[in-house]
Amino acid sequence: MAAPMAGKKCLVIGGCGFLGQHLCEELIKREWNVSVFDLRKTFENPKITFFLGDLCKKEDLKPALEGVYCVFHCASPAPLSNNKALFYKVNVDGTKNIISACQEVGVKRLVLTSSASVVYEGQGIKNGREDELPYAEKPLDYYTPTKILQEKIVLSANGPNFHTVALRPHGIFGPKDLQLVPITVAMARAGKTKYIIGDGKNVVDFTYVGNVVHGHILAAEHLNPGSPACGKAYHITNDEPIFFWTFMTRLLDGLDYPAPRIHLPYWPLYYLSVMLQFIAWILSPFFIFTPSLSPMK
């Protein structure tokens, strides 16, 4: 039996990234006709048509959008890069440009990779419902405000002739990860993983990349006129909450690095991180200062 979307043409914007590559692989398995739009080509696949360009340039986007049934917008700067101007350019201006180009070309479906951080202000959220949680009024980094704006732009664009949905994964991990594991390894090599901040009881819900991919494809399959998915945002996690420091211990043990053992007080370090972030903001017109400690970290 043919897959539900066999032969449908899709464009994965940011398809050369961590999530994008996994999404492309699964879409191909499900017999979609897959194209990728990205700044640079980082892998080869004869079943994928690649378009290289800048998502902030409509003339770059339009050729890639011709005949596309659904766009998956996965492109975003690395959240820990701390580049406020780049976050806004890509996440806000770039997304406006994508929507405009889609509407001009006639693409009718857009699935956005948002972030669970859009509703997070530093306090734990348990059994949070999308329709009950407001957007964060006091985001913990420069990345999140632009993701909030991005999500609002995408969901407000939903209408009779253009269907949109936003997915909010949290803590994506898995093969080809370029952030969580590599950053943890770099910190371990530098001797920065000896410490547990706070009592070690903070709970998180990480998300395997395959589950995030599955959510994106389900969203695309249900973006039809009258669908309750249209214009909505959905959280995606493994639904397997775990103590953050237990996760880190298992990760470091698996990589043969010492696990954290020494407890440091939470609040003094939190206020220090806020001060460092403020200093980074003061210095931002002159150069990029990336503190090793931040409220989100």
C-alpha angles and dihedrals in degrees: 000000000000120000113259093251100031110156095010113136118233135177120215108203106204089020093151092063130090098273093031094059093050090047092051092050093052094044089055090050088054090051099249118152099244131205128174129210117194143136093255139007112247102170142025128240122158090207093061128077110216126210118186120204151098116290088213089065114076092198088061094049103045099070090052092051098055111122094357118153097192137009122212109201106202099145119121138136115257107280092227095052089092092210103145096183093049092048090055095043095052104030099039111020093032092051092049087052093050092051092048092049092047092052093047093050095041103250108155105190133059127177113193126203100220126166138249086231090080089082098034125104101166099281122105118261117209122190090349115187119213092225093052104043116085122213114273112270092192107038116191099227144020093260098062100058089057091048089051091052091044093052092047090051093050097045093045089054090063113114146132093297101030122048121197139179133178125214121202111203121178129213099350114205137169143095116343091022109162098185122031100043099032092048091047091050092049090051091048091052089050091051094247099125098073095095137078112205111219125345093323092240099111109126125215135176112221122196128224110228092235090060091051090051091050090052092051093051093047089050092052092048091054099044094108130132110285095014115143087226092068113105093005137118124222132194116227123198138138088258087230106115114201136176105267093226091049088056091048092048092052091047094050093043089053090052092047095247124131113267120233114270108157117088120218124189114263105216101050089051092046093054090046089053091050090052092049091050090051090051089050089053092050091051096042096096089058106035142336113269113186112194116214087224123052136161092252094047 
